[in-house]
Amino acid sequence: MKPRYFLAAFSAIVLFSLSFALGQNKSEVKSTNMPKGFRGDFLTELNDVEQKILDLARAMPAEEYSWRPMEDVRSVSEVYMHIGGANYLLPTFVGIKAPMEMKPDMEKTVTDKTKVIEFLKQSFDHIRAAVMNTSDADLDKPAKFFGQETTVRGIFFKAANHMHEHLGQSIAYARMNKVVPPWTAAEQAQAKKDSKK
């Protein structure tokens, strides 16, 4: 099997497992003043995916941030910068400007682990604020996504899908570098502890 097909198949398995796990392991971070309805549901999922992505980014050794499974795909740092960049880009489709200049080459030029993680954290804060500052009435307003007709709600769906897609990719990258996702490691440690009781 060619490496790119192996990676795609591995990522698909991870994404399937992740979709099941997400329903069972909700993060409790930043849950105060949660709105009801779609925005509350979105923010609950955002908290969960943010925690997992940041946990993985911290768990990956700095020397592996330049690692890529093959020449023509993103490296570890590029994937994280891509996630962060999208968290700034996607709200612009509903009229919410990024608070900073987004340079096209940031994926390739920002590679330091500390800077990548800080960029990620700020990007999650930005998209969280974007959703919090959008009213329920605005969710059904029309929007365009690269020429396609959608709604404000549709853009936020795309943002959520994008984060989860690249979380799955990041899990695959971690596993290929013998890094166990921290939440899995915690569950395994707890199961081992429980079995000794």
mmCIF file of the C-alpha atoms, coordinates in Angstrom:
data_MODEL
# 
_entry.id   MODEL 
# 
loop_
_atom_site.group_PDB 
_atom_site.id 
_atom_site.type_symbol 
_atom_site.label_atom_id 
_atom_site.label_alt_id 
_atom_site.label_comp_id 
_atom_site.label_asym_id 
_atom_site.label_entity_id 
_atom_site.label_seq_id 
_atom_site.pdbx_PDB_ins_code 
_atom_site.Cartn_x 
_atom_site.Cartn_y 
_atom_site.Cartn_z 
_atom_site.occupancy 
_atom_site.B_iso_or_equiv 
_atom_site.pdbx_formal_charge 
_atom_site.auth_seq_id 
_atom_site.auth_comp_id 
_atom_site.auth_asym_id 
_atom_site.auth_atom_id 
_atom_site.pdbx_PDB_model_num 
ATOM 1   C CA . MET A 1 1   ? 0.000   0.000  0.000  1.00 0.00 ? 1   MET A CA 1 
ATOM 2   C CA . LYS A 1 2   ? 1.390   3.436  -0.929 1.00 0.00 ? 2   LYS A CA 1 
ATOM 3   C CA . PRO A 1 3   ? 2.177   5.700  2.051  1.00 0.00 ? 3   PRO A CA 1 
ATOM 4   C CA . ARG A 1 4   ? -0.441  8.315  1.105  1.00 0.00 ? 4   ARG A CA 1 
ATOM 5   C CA . TYR A 1 5   ? -3.195  5.666  0.935  1.00 0.00 ? 5   TYR A CA 1 
ATOM 6   C CA . PHE A 1 6   ? -2.037  4.149  4.212  1.00 0.00 ? 6   PHE A CA 1 
ATOM 7   C CA . LEU A 1 7   ? -2.213  7.581  5.865  1.00 0.00 ? 7   LEU A CA 1 
ATOM 8   C CA . ALA A 1 8   ? -5.690  8.217  4.431  1.00 0.00 ? 8   ALA A CA 1 
ATOM 9   C CA . ALA A 1 9   ? -6.959  4.841  5.661  1.00 0.00 ? 9   ALA A CA 1 
ATOM 10  C CA . PHE A 1 10  ? -5.354  5.308  9.059  1.00 0.00 ? 10  PHE A CA 1 
ATOM 11  C CA . SER A 1 11  ? -6.854  8.808  9.359  1.00 0.00 ? 11  SER A CA 1 
ATOM 12  C CA . ALA A 1 12  ? -10.307 7.471  8.443  1.00 0.00 ? 12  ALA A CA 1 
ATOM 13  C CA . ILE A 1 13  ? -10.103 4.885  11.227 1.00 0.00 ? 13  ILE A CA 1 
ATOM 14  C CA . VAL A 1 14  ? -8.966  7.543  13.689 1.00 0.00 ? 14  VAL A CA 1 
ATOM 15  C CA . LEU A 1 15  ? -11.770 9.894  12.631 1.00 0.00 ? 15  LEU A CA 1 
ATOM 16  C CA . PHE A 1 16  ? -14.375 7.156  13.082 1.00 0.00 ? 16  PHE A CA 1 
ATOM 17  C CA . SER A 1 17  ? -13.058 6.382  16.572 1.00 0.00 ? 17  SER A CA 1 
ATOM 18  C CA . LEU A 1 18  ? -12.867 10.070 17.365 1.00 0.00 ? 18  LEU A CA 1 
ATOM 19  C CA . SER A 1 19  ? -16.473 10.729 16.382 1.00 0.00 ? 19  SER A CA 1 
ATOM 20  C CA . PHE A 1 20  ? -17.519 8.102  18.936 1.00 0.00 ? 20  PHE A CA 1 
ATOM 21  C CA . ALA A 1 21  ? -15.157 9.324  21.623 1.00 0.00 ? 21  ALA A CA 1 
ATOM 22  C CA . LEU A 1 22  ? -16.165 12.964 21.318 1.00 0.00 ? 22  LEU A CA 1 
ATOM 23  C CA . GLY A 1 23  ? -19.640 12.164 22.523 1.00 0.00 ? 23  GLY A CA 1 
ATOM 24  C CA . GLN A 1 24  ? -18.258 10.588 25.686 1.00 0.00 ? 24  GLN A CA 1 
ATOM 25  C CA . ASN A 1 25  ? -15.407 12.867 26.752 1.00 0.00 ? 25  ASN A CA 1 
ATOM 26  C CA . LYS A 1 26  ? -16.660 16.462 26.946 1.00 0.00 ? 26  LYS A CA 1 
ATOM 27  C CA . SER A 1 27  ? -14.213 19.047 28.173 1.00 0.00 ? 27  SER A CA 1 
ATOM 28  C CA . GLU A 1 28  ? -15.331 21.214 31.048 1.00 0.00 ? 28  GLU A CA 1 
ATOM 29  C CA . VAL A 1 29  ? -13.076 24.152 30.144 1.00 0.00 ? 29  VAL A CA 1 
ATOM 30  C CA . LYS A 1 30  ? -14.540 27.558 29.360 1.00 0.00 ? 30  LYS A CA 1 
ATOM 31  C CA . SER A 1 31  ? -18.112 26.377 29.920 1.00 0.00 ? 31  SER A CA 1 
ATOM 32  C CA . THR A 1 32  ? -19.402 29.378 31.877 1.00 0.00 ? 32  THR A CA 1 
ATOM 33  C CA . ASN A 1 33  ? -22.079 31.595 30.330 1.00 0.00 ? 33  ASN A CA 1 
ATOM 34  C CA . MET A 1 34  ? -22.735 29.009 27.623 1.00 0.00 ? 34  MET A CA 1 
ATOM 35  C CA . PRO A 1 35  ? -25.572 30.048 25.314 1.00 0.00 ? 35  PRO A CA 1 
ATOM 36  C CA . LYS A 1 36  ? -28.393 27.615 24.531 1.00 0.00 ? 36  LYS A CA 1 
ATOM 37  C CA . GLY A 1 37  ? -29.154 25.982 21.191 1.00 0.00 ? 37  GLY A CA 1 
ATOM 38  C CA . PHE A 1 38  ? -26.763 25.691 18.265 1.00 0.00 ? 38  PHE A CA 1 
ATOM 39  C CA . ARG A 1 39  ? -24.189 28.136 19.609 1.00 0.00 ? 39  ARG A CA 1 
ATOM 40  C CA . GLY A 1 40  ? -24.002 26.290 22.932 1.00 0.00 ? 40  GLY A CA 1 
ATOM 41  C CA . ASP A 1 41  ? -23.634 22.960 21.137 1.00 0.00 ? 41  ASP A CA 1 
ATOM 42  C CA . PHE A 1 42  ? -20.913 24.411 18.907 1.00 0.00 ? 42  PHE A CA 1 
ATOM 43  C CA . LEU A 1 43  ? -19.004 25.887 21.844 1.00 0.00 ? 43  LEU A CA 1 
ATOM 44  C CA . THR A 1 44  ? -19.198 22.616 23.801 1.00 0.00 ? 44  THR A CA 1 
ATOM 45  C CA . GLU A 1 45  ? -17.635 20.775 20.852 1.00 0.00 ? 45  GLU A CA 1 
ATOM 46  C CA . LEU A 1 46  ? -15.144 23.604 20.374 1.00 0.00 ? 46  LEU A CA 1 
ATOM 47  C CA . ASN A 1 47  ? -13.970 23.255 23.983 1.00 0.00 ? 47  ASN A CA 1 
ATOM 48  C CA . ASP A 1 48  ? -13.448 19.536 23.462 1.00 0.00 ? 48  ASP A CA 1 
ATOM 49  C CA . VAL A 1 49  ? -11.595 19.724 20.153 1.00 0.00 ? 49  VAL A CA 1 
ATOM 50  C CA . GLU A 1 50  ? -9.498  22.663 21.367 1.00 0.00 ? 50  GLU A CA 1 
ATOM 51  C CA . GLN A 1 51  ? -8.379  20.742 24.447 1.00 0.00 ? 51  GLN A CA 1 
ATOM 52  C CA . LYS A 1 52  ? -7.467  17.678 22.380 1.00 0.00 ? 52  LYS A CA 1 
ATOM 53  C CA . ILE A 1 53  ? -5.549  19.655 19.744 1.00 0.00 ? 53  ILE A CA 1 
ATOM 54  C CA . LEU A 1 54  ? -3.642  21.644 22.375 1.00 0.00 ? 54  LEU A CA 1 
ATOM 55  C CA . ASP A 1 55  ? -2.918  18.479 24.375 1.00 0.00 ? 55  ASP A CA 1 
ATOM 56  C CA . LEU A 1 56  ? -1.505  16.829 21.252 1.00 0.00 ? 56  LEU A CA 1 
ATOM 57  C CA . ALA A 1 57  ? 0.486   19.921 20.297 1.00 0.00 ? 57  ALA A CA 1 
ATOM 58  C CA . ARG A 1 58  ? 2.062   19.974 23.768 1.00 0.00 ? 58  ARG A CA 1 
ATOM 59  C CA . ALA A 1 59  ? 2.716   16.212 23.764 1.00 0.00 ? 59  ALA A CA 1 
ATOM 60  C CA . MET A 1 60  ? 4.548   16.214 20.424 1.00 0.00 ? 60  MET A CA 1 
ATOM 61  C CA . PRO A 1 61  ? 8.283   16.771 20.988 1.00 0.00 ? 61  PRO A CA 1 
ATOM 62  C CA . ALA A 1 62  ? 9.584   20.051 19.561 1.00 0.00 ? 62  ALA A CA 1 
ATOM 63  C CA . GLU A 1 63  ? 12.059  18.162 17.368 1.00 0.00 ? 63  GLU A CA 1 
ATOM 64  C CA . GLU A 1 64  ? 9.148   16.384 15.664 1.00 0.00 ? 64  GLU A CA 1 
ATOM 65  C CA . TYR A 1 65  ? 7.389   19.602 14.626 1.00 0.00 ? 65  TYR A CA 1 
ATOM 66  C CA . SER A 1 66  ? 9.161   19.438 11.248 1.00 0.00 ? 66  SER A CA 1 
ATOM 67  C CA . TRP A 1 67  ? 8.180   15.777 10.732 1.00 0.00 ? 67  TRP A CA 1 
ATOM 68  C CA . ARG A 1 68  ? 5.899   14.892 7.830  1.00 0.00 ? 68  ARG A CA 1 
ATOM 69  C CA . PRO A 1 69  ? 4.822   11.418 6.682  1.00 0.00 ? 69  PRO A CA 1 
ATOM 70  C CA . MET A 1 70  ? 5.825   12.157 3.091  1.00 0.00 ? 70  MET A CA 1 
ATOM 71  C CA . GLU A 1 71  ? 7.253   14.995 1.075  1.00 0.00 ? 71  GLU A CA 1 
ATOM 72  C CA . ASP A 1 72  ? 4.078   16.531 -0.346 1.00 0.00 ? 72  ASP A CA 1 
ATOM 73  C CA . VAL A 1 73  ? 1.940   16.803 2.835  1.00 0.00 ? 73  VAL A CA 1 
ATOM 74  C CA . ARG A 1 74  ? 1.963   19.214 5.768  1.00 0.00 ? 74  ARG A CA 1 
ATOM 75  C CA . SER A 1 75  ? 4.406   18.811 8.637  1.00 0.00 ? 75  SER A CA 1 
ATOM 76  C CA . VAL A 1 76  ? 3.284   18.659 12.273 1.00 0.00 ? 76  VAL A CA 1 
ATOM 77  C CA . SER A 1 77  ? 3.747   22.402 12.768 1.00 0.00 ? 77  SER A CA 1 
ATOM 78  C CA . GLU A 1 78  ? 2.087   23.184 9.426  1.00 0.00 ? 78  GLU A CA 1 
ATOM 79  C CA . VAL A 1 79  ? -1.018  21.213 10.404 1.00 0.00 ? 79  VAL A CA 1 
ATOM 80  C CA . TYR A 1 80  ? -1.345  23.124 13.676 1.00 0.00 ? 80  TYR A CA 1 
ATOM 81  C CA . MET A 1 81  ? -0.752  26.468 11.954 1.00 0.00 ? 81  MET A CA 1 
ATOM 82  C CA . HIS A 1 82  ? -3.314  25.460 9.314  1.00 0.00 ? 82  HIS A CA 1 
ATOM 83  C CA . ILE A 1 83  ? -5.917  24.778 12.021 1.00 0.00 ? 83  ILE A CA 1 
ATOM 84  C CA . GLY A 1 84  ? -5.190  28.126 13.647 1.00 0.00 ? 84  GLY A CA 1 
ATOM 85  C CA . GLY A 1 85  ? -5.246  29.961 10.337 1.00 0.00 ? 85  GLY A CA 1 
ATOM 86  C CA . ALA A 1 86  ? -8.654  28.518 9.491  1.00 0.00 ? 86  ALA A CA 1 
ATOM 87  C CA . ASN A 1 87  ? -9.985  29.588 12.890 1.00 0.00 ? 87  ASN A CA 1 
ATOM 88  C CA . TYR A 1 88  ? -9.172  33.135 11.825 1.00 0.00 ? 88  TYR A CA 1 
ATOM 89  C CA . LEU A 1 89  ? -10.148 32.768 8.158  1.00 0.00 ? 89  LEU A CA 1 
ATOM 90  C CA . LEU A 1 90  ? -13.553 31.088 8.390  1.00 0.00 ? 90  LEU A CA 1 
ATOM 91  C CA . PRO A 1 91  ? -15.227 33.811 10.503 1.00 0.00 ? 91  PRO A CA 1 
ATOM 92  C CA . THR A 1 92  ? -14.276 36.341 7.799  1.00 0.00 ? 92  THR A CA 1 
ATOM 93  C CA . PHE A 1 93  ? -16.935 34.708 5.605  1.00 0.00 ? 93  PHE A CA 1 
ATOM 94  C CA . VAL A 1 94  ? -19.544 36.082 8.016  1.00 0.00 ? 94  VAL A CA 1 
ATOM 95  C CA . GLY A 1 95  ? -17.928 39.501 8.321  1.00 0.00 ? 95  GLY A CA 1 
ATOM 96  C CA . ILE A 1 96  ? -15.732 38.954 11.390 1.00 0.00 ? 96  ILE A CA 1 
ATOM 97  C CA . LYS A 1 97  ? -12.246 40.250 10.710 1.00 0.00 ? 97  LYS A CA 1 
ATOM 98  C CA . ALA A 1 98  ? -9.122  38.643 12.092 1.00 0.00 ? 98  ALA A CA 1 
ATOM 99  C CA . PRO A 1 99  ? -7.452  40.803 14.748 1.00 0.00 ? 99  PRO A CA 1 
ATOM 100 C CA . MET A 1 100 ? -4.070  40.336 13.105 1.00 0.00 ? 100 MET A CA 1 
ATOM 101 C CA . GLU A 1 101 ? -2.602  40.250 9.633  1.00 0.00 ? 101 GLU A CA 1 
ATOM 102 C CA . MET A 1 102 ? -2.673  36.716 8.323  1.00 0.00 ? 102 MET A CA 1 
ATOM 103 C CA . LYS A 1 103 ? 0.368   36.194 6.110  1.00 0.00 ? 103 LYS A CA 1 
ATOM 104 C CA . PRO A 1 104 ? -0.009  33.489 3.451  1.00 0.00 ? 104 PRO A CA 1 
ATOM 105 C CA . ASP A 1 105 ? 3.307   31.858 4.368  1.00 0.00 ? 105 ASP A CA 1 
ATOM 106 C CA . MET A 1 106 ? 2.636   31.567 8.123  1.00 0.00 ? 106 MET A CA 1 
ATOM 107 C CA . GLU A 1 107 ? 2.140   27.811 7.878  1.00 0.00 ? 107 GLU A CA 1 
ATOM 108 C CA . LYS A 1 108 ? 5.706   27.438 6.679  1.00 0.00 ? 108 LYS A CA 1 
ATOM 109 C CA . THR A 1 109 ? 7.448   30.236 8.584  1.00 0.00 ? 109 THR A CA 1 
ATOM 110 C CA . VAL A 1 110 ? 6.062   29.761 12.110 1.00 0.00 ? 110 VAL A CA 1 
ATOM 111 C CA . THR A 1 111 ? 7.553   26.438 13.203 1.00 0.00 ? 111 THR A CA 1 
ATOM 112 C CA . ASP A 1 112 ? 8.675   26.963 16.810 1.00 0.00 ? 112 ASP A CA 1 
ATOM 113 C CA . LYS A 1 113 ? 6.602   24.793 19.145 1.00 0.00 ? 113 LYS A CA 1 
ATOM 114 C CA . THR A 1 114 ? 5.928   27.555 21.694 1.00 0.00 ? 114 THR A CA 1 
ATOM 115 C CA . LYS A 1 115 ? 4.861   30.039 19.015 1.00 0.00 ? 115 LYS A CA 1 
ATOM 116 C CA . VAL A 1 116 ? 2.693   27.479 17.232 1.00 0.00 ? 116 VAL A CA 1 
ATOM 117 C CA . ILE A 1 117 ? 0.835   26.604 20.443 1.00 0.00 ? 117 ILE A CA 1 
ATOM 118 C CA . GLU A 1 118 ? 0.331   30.271 21.325 1.00 0.00 ? 118 GLU A CA 1 
ATOM 119 C CA . PHE A 1 119 ? -1.056  30.945 17.826 1.00 0.00 ? 119 PHE A CA 1 
ATOM 120 C CA . LEU A 1 120 ? -3.410  27.984 18.196 1.00 0.00 ? 120 LEU A CA 1 
ATOM 121 C CA . LYS A 1 121 ? -4.668  29.171 21.594 1.00 0.00 ? 121 LYS A CA 1 
ATOM 122 C CA . GLN A 1 122 ? -5.333  32.678 20.303 1.00 0.00 ? 122 GLN A CA 1 
ATOM 123 C CA . SER A 1 123 ? -7.132  31.326 17.242 1.00 0.00 ? 123 SER A CA 1 
ATOM 124 C CA . PHE A 1 124 ? -9.495  29.240 19.380 1.00 0.00 ? 124 PHE A CA 1 
ATOM 125 C CA . ASP A 1 125 ? -10.212 32.293 21.539 1.00 0.00 ? 125 ASP A CA 1 
ATOM 126 C CA . HIS A 1 126 ? -10.996 34.233 18.361 1.00 0.00 ? 126 HIS A CA 1 
ATOM 127 C CA . ILE A 1 127 ? -13.476 31.755 16.916 1.00 0.00 ? 127 ILE A CA 1 
ATOM 128 C CA . ARG A 1 128 ? -15.074 31.288 20.353 1.00 0.00 ? 128 ARG A CA 1 
ATOM 129 C CA . ALA A 1 129 ? -15.629 35.058 20.583 1.00 0.00 ? 129 ALA A CA 1 
ATOM 130 C CA . ALA A 1 130 ? -16.961 35.086 17.013 1.00 0.00 ? 130 ALA A CA 1 
ATOM 131 C CA . VAL A 1 131 ? -19.639 32.532 17.910 1.00 0.00 ? 131 VAL A CA 1 
ATOM 132 C CA . MET A 1 132 ? -20.445 34.177 21.245 1.00 0.00 ? 132 MET A CA 1 
ATOM 133 C CA . ASN A 1 133 ? -20.913 37.543 19.520 1.00 0.00 ? 133 ASN A CA 1 
ATOM 134 C CA . THR A 1 134 ? -23.198 36.118 16.834 1.00 0.00 ? 134 THR A CA 1 
ATOM 135 C CA . SER A 1 135 ? -26.871 36.231 17.752 1.00 0.00 ? 135 SER A CA 1 
ATOM 136 C CA . ASP A 1 136 ? -29.193 33.264 17.252 1.00 0.00 ? 136 ASP A CA 1 
ATOM 137 C CA . ALA A 1 137 ? -31.145 35.405 14.770 1.00 0.00 ? 137 ALA A CA 1 
ATOM 138 C CA . ASP A 1 138 ? -28.015 35.875 12.650 1.00 0.00 ? 138 ASP A CA 1 
ATOM 139 C CA . LEU A 1 139 ? -27.332 32.151 12.284 1.00 0.00 ? 139 LEU A CA 1 
ATOM 140 C CA . ASP A 1 140 ? -29.744 31.799 9.368  1.00 0.00 ? 140 ASP A CA 1 
ATOM 141 C CA . LYS A 1 141 ? -28.454 34.836 7.501  1.00 0.00 ? 141 LYS A CA 1 
ATOM 142 C CA . PRO A 1 142 ? -27.055 34.042 4.049  1.00 0.00 ? 142 PRO A CA 1 
ATOM 143 C CA . ALA A 1 143 ? -23.302 33.740 3.583  1.00 0.00 ? 143 ALA A CA 1 
ATOM 144 C CA . LYS A 1 144 ? -20.988 32.695 0.775  1.00 0.00 ? 144 LYS A CA 1 
ATOM 145 C CA . PHE A 1 145 ? -18.167 30.221 1.101  1.00 0.00 ? 145 PHE A CA 1 
ATOM 146 C CA . PHE A 1 146 ? -15.812 30.424 -1.873 1.00 0.00 ? 146 PHE A CA 1 
ATOM 147 C CA . GLY A 1 147 ? -18.792 31.228 -4.099 1.00 0.00 ? 147 GLY A CA 1 
ATOM 148 C CA . GLN A 1 148 ? -21.140 28.610 -2.610 1.00 0.00 ? 148 GLN A CA 1 
ATOM 149 C CA . GLU A 1 149 ? -24.382 29.737 -0.987 1.00 0.00 ? 149 GLU A CA 1 
ATOM 150 C CA . THR A 1 150 ? -24.665 28.857 2.701  1.00 0.00 ? 150 THR A CA 1 
ATOM 151 C CA . THR A 1 151 ? -25.592 30.497 6.016  1.00 0.00 ? 151 THR A CA 1 
ATOM 152 C CA . VAL A 1 152 ? -23.724 31.851 9.017  1.00 0.00 ? 152 VAL A CA 1 
ATOM 153 C CA . ARG A 1 153 ? -24.593 28.559 10.748 1.00 0.00 ? 153 ARG A CA 1 
ATOM 154 C CA . GLY A 1 154 ? -23.174 26.701 7.739  1.00 0.00 ? 154 GLY A CA 1 
ATOM 155 C CA . ILE A 1 155 ? -19.863 28.539 8.059  1.00 0.00 ? 155 ILE A CA 1 
ATOM 156 C CA . PHE A 1 156 ? -19.595 27.562 11.715 1.00 0.00 ? 156 PHE A CA 1 
ATOM 157 C CA . PHE A 1 157 ? -20.382 23.952 10.750 1.00 0.00 ? 157 PHE A CA 1 
ATOM 158 C CA . LYS A 1 158 ? -17.530 24.097 8.245  1.00 0.00 ? 158 LYS A CA 1 
ATOM 159 C CA . ALA A 1 159 ? -15.238 25.438 10.970 1.00 0.00 ? 159 ALA A CA 1 
ATOM 160 C CA . ALA A 1 160 ? -16.161 22.561 13.303 1.00 0.00 ? 160 ALA A CA 1 
ATOM 161 C CA . ASN A 1 161 ? -15.693 19.975 10.546 1.00 0.00 ? 161 ASN A CA 1 
ATOM 162 C CA . HIS A 1 162 ? -12.317 21.454 9.660  1.00 0.00 ? 162 HIS A CA 1 
ATOM 163 C CA . MET A 1 163 ? -11.033 21.283 13.236 1.00 0.00 ? 163 MET A CA 1 
ATOM 164 C CA . HIS A 1 164 ? -12.123 17.662 13.648 1.00 0.00 ? 164 HIS A CA 1 
ATOM 165 C CA . GLU A 1 165 ? -10.660 16.657 10.286 1.00 0.00 ? 165 GLU A CA 1 
ATOM 166 C CA . HIS A 1 166 ? -7.241  17.935 11.309 1.00 0.00 ? 166 HIS A CA 1 
ATOM 167 C CA . LEU A 1 167 ? -7.537  16.614 14.848 1.00 0.00 ? 167 LEU A CA 1 
ATOM 168 C CA . GLY A 1 168 ? -7.822  13.168 13.246 1.00 0.00 ? 168 GLY A CA 1 
ATOM 169 C CA . GLN A 1 169 ? -4.773  13.929 11.112 1.00 0.00 ? 169 GLN A CA 1 
ATOM 170 C CA . SER A 1 170 ? -2.858  15.091 14.199 1.00 0.00 ? 170 SER A CA 1 
ATOM 171 C CA . ILE A 1 171 ? -3.741  11.907 16.066 1.00 0.00 ? 171 ILE A CA 1 
ATOM 172 C CA . ALA A 1 172 ? -2.374  9.893  13.147 1.00 0.00 ? 172 ALA A CA 1 
ATOM 173 C CA . TYR A 1 173 ? 0.808   11.992 13.135 1.00 0.00 ? 173 TYR A CA 1 
ATOM 174 C CA . ALA A 1 174 ? 1.228   11.501 16.885 1.00 0.00 ? 174 ALA A CA 1 
ATOM 175 C CA . ARG A 1 175 ? 0.715   7.740  16.694 1.00 0.00 ? 175 ARG A CA 1 
ATOM 176 C CA . MET A 1 176 ? 3.194   7.455  13.833 1.00 0.00 ? 176 MET A CA 1 
ATOM 177 C CA . ASN A 1 177 ? 5.725   9.179  16.108 1.00 0.00 ? 177 ASN A CA 1 
ATOM 178 C CA . LYS A 1 178 ? 4.909   6.861  19.040 1.00 0.00 ? 178 LYS A CA 1 
ATOM 179 C CA . VAL A 1 179 ? 3.106   9.627  20.944 1.00 0.00 ? 179 VAL A CA 1 
ATOM 180 C CA . VAL A 1 180 ? -0.030  8.366  22.685 1.00 0.00 ? 180 VAL A CA 1 
ATOM 181 C CA . PRO A 1 181 ? -2.780  11.019 22.738 1.00 0.00 ? 181 PRO A CA 1 
ATOM 182 C CA . PRO A 1 182 ? -2.788  12.377 26.317 1.00 0.00 ? 182 PRO A CA 1 
ATOM 183 C CA . TRP A 1 183 ? -6.479  11.637 26.933 1.00 0.00 ? 183 TRP A CA 1 
ATOM 184 C CA . THR A 1 184 ? -5.939  8.029  25.823 1.00 0.00 ? 184 THR A CA 1 
ATOM 185 C CA . ALA A 1 185 ? -2.846  7.753  28.016 1.00 0.00 ? 185 ALA A CA 1 
ATOM 186 C CA . ALA A 1 186 ? -4.877  9.048  30.976 1.00 0.00 ? 186 ALA A CA 1 
ATOM 187 C CA . GLU A 1 187 ? -7.650  6.505  30.324 1.00 0.00 ? 187 GLU A CA 1 
ATOM 188 C CA . GLN A 1 188 ? -5.112  3.683  30.032 1.00 0.00 ? 188 GLN A CA 1 
ATOM 189 C CA . ALA A 1 189 ? -3.405  4.743  33.264 1.00 0.00 ? 189 ALA A CA 1 
ATOM 190 C CA . GLN A 1 190 ? -6.751  4.862  35.067 1.00 0.00 ? 190 GLN A CA 1 
ATOM 191 C CA . ALA A 1 191 ? -7.753  1.438  33.714 1.00 0.00 ? 191 ALA A CA 1 
ATOM 192 C CA . LYS A 1 192 ? -4.419  0.008  34.869 1.00 0.00 ? 192 LYS A CA 1 
ATOM 193 C CA . LYS A 1 193 ? -4.897  1.587  38.293 1.00 0.00 ? 193 LYS A CA 1 
ATOM 194 C CA . ASP A 1 194 ? -8.451  0.232  38.538 1.00 0.00 ? 194 ASP A CA 1 
ATOM 195 C CA . SER A 1 195 ? -7.334  -3.287 37.579 1.00 0.00 ? 195 SER A CA 1 
ATOM 196 C CA . LYS A 1 196 ? -4.959  -3.354 40.546 1.00 0.00 ? 196 LYS A CA 1 
ATOM 197 C CA . LYS A 1 197 ? -7.718  -2.643 43.069 1.00 0.00 ? 197 LYS A CA 1 
# 
